[in-house]
Amino acid sequence: MTTDFIKLDQFLKVTDVASSGGDAKMMIRSGEVSVNGEMEIRRGRKLYDKDVVTVDDVSLTVHLSDGSERIDTH
């Protein structure tokens, strides 16, 4: 089963950027996370294929369209 999106807080947990949902929530609320170059404070923000999430100068690209949740780091 494939999905068209993944929520920001889930993405942070799946990529091990956040150790828990609470950790992801705090990171997002404190302004540490940006999506496509803009600060994002909504933990439920839907991420789509090729969106770029940046935390602490590390960028992660979302890949969902090929049926696998693959992450590229920059």
C-alpha positions as CSV (number, residue, x, y, z in Angstrom):
1,M,0.0,0.0,0.0
2,T,1.4,3.4,-0.9
3,T,0.5,6.8,0.4
4,D,0.5,10.2,-1.3
5,F,1.9,11.9,1.8
6,I,3.5,11.5,5.2
7,K,2.9,13.9,8.1
8,L,5.9,15.9,9.3
9,D,6.0,14.5,12.8
10,Q,5.9,10.9,11.4
11,F,8.6,11.7,8.9
12,L,10.9,13.0,11.7
13,K,10.4,9.8,13.6
14,V,10.8,7.5,10.6
15,T,14.1,9.2,9.7
16,D,15.3,9.0,13.4
17,V,15.7,12.8,13.5
18,A,13.3,12.7,16.5
19,S,13.4,9.9,19.0
20,S,9.7,10.1,19.8
21,G,6.5,11.9,18.9
22,G,6.9,14.3,21.8
23,D,10.5,15.1,20.6
24,A,9.2,15.7,17.1
25,K,6.5,18.0,18.4
26,M,9.0,20.1,20.4
27,M,11.4,20.4,17.5
28,I,8.6,21.6,15.2
29,R,7.0,24.0,17.8
30,S,10.4,25.6,18.6
31,G,11.0,26.5,14.9
32,E,13.9,24.1,14.3
33,V,12.2,22.5,11.2
34,S,11.7,23.9,7.8
35,V,9.9,22.5,4.8
36,N,11.0,23.6,1.3
37,G,12.9,26.5,2.8
38,E,10.1,27.8,5.1
39,M,9.8,27.4,8.8
40,E,7.0,25.0,9.7
41,I,5.3,24.8,13.1
42,R,2.5,22.4,12.2
43,R,3.3,18.9,13.2
44,G,0.5,17.5,10.9
45,R,1.9,19.2,7.8
46,K,1.5,16.8,4.9
47,L,4.8,16.1,3.1
48,Y,4.7,15.0,-0.5
49,D,7.2,13.4,-2.9
50,K,10.3,15.6,-3.3
51,D,9.5,17.9,-0.4
52,V,12.7,18.9,1.4
53,V,12.8,18.9,5.3
54,T,15.7,20.7,7.0
55,V,16.7,20.3,10.6
56,D,20.0,21.6,12.0
57,D,21.4,22.3,8.5
58,V,20.7,18.7,7.4
59,S,18.2,18.4,4.5
60,L,16.1,15.3,3.9
61,T,14.2,14.8,0.7
62,V,11.0,12.8,0.8
63,H,10.5,10.1,-1.9
64,L,7.0,8.5,-1.9
65,S,6.0,8.2,-5.5
66,D,7.8,4.9,-6.3
67,G,5.9,3.0,-3.6
68,S,8.7,3.1,-1.0
69,E,9.4,5.6,1.6
70,R,13.0,6.5,0.8
71,I,14.9,9.4,2.3
72,D,17.9,11.2,0.7
73,T,20.2,13.4,2.9
74,H,22.0,16.4,1.6
